[in-house]
Amino acid sequence: MGIVKISEQLHEEIREASTVMARSINAQAEFWIKVGMLAEFYPDLTYAQLTRKLLTSEELPLATLKTEAAQQQEAC
């Protein structure tokens, strides 16, 4: 686990959202990070589609890309 520095304003927004969504502050931040990552990988998907993908996949796309890159390096 690492430490991520964010602005006080963003921390306050995460805190407020976590209360509404009944998540811990860390869980809310992690959720937003994952949704943001998926949005970058799949810019054509809606929020509902992104969250569905998040709920149904065992790992995020970055993990899949790392695995594929490692397999390609081993093949060389």
N, C-alpha and C positions, 0 to 999 in steps of 0.2 A: 504494500500500500504506500502511496506517495502523498505528498502535500501539493495542492494546487492553490496558488494565490489568486484570489479574485477580488474585485472591488467591493467596498462596503455596500454600495447600492445594489449590486447583483446578489450579494449574500442576503440582504434584506428581502429582495424579491423571491429568492429561493426559500427563505424562512416562511414568508407569507404563503407562498404556493404550497409548501409542505404541510402547513396547517390545514388548508382547504382540501388538499388531496389525501390527508391522513397518512402521510409518509414522514419519515425522518428527514432532516435537512440533507443528510448525505444521500439518502435514497432518492430524493427529489432531484438533486444535482446529477446523480448518476443516470436517472431516467432521461433528463434533458440532454445530457451528453450523448447517450445512446441514440435518442431520436434525432439529434443533430447530425450524428455520424451517418445514420441511415439516410437522412435527407440529402447529404452530400453524395452518397453512393447511388441513390435512387431519386433524383430530382423531379421525376415525373409522377411520383406517387403522392397521394393525399396523406394527410395526417392519420386518418383512420387506417389506410393501407400500411403506413409505416409502423403504427403501433401493433397492428395484426402481425406483421412480419417480425417484430420484436418479440411478441408473445409466442410465436410458433417456431422460431429458429433457435437452435441450441447455442449458436455462436454468431457473433456479428461478422459482417463481410470482411473486415480487416483480418480477422483470424483465418478465414478461408484464403484470402490473398497471400498471407504469410506462409500458409501450408503449401500452396501452389508454387510460390517462389522457391521454397526450400526443396520441393520435389524437382523443380527445374534445375536447381544448382547441383543436386545429387546426380542428375542425369548427365550433366556435362563432364 
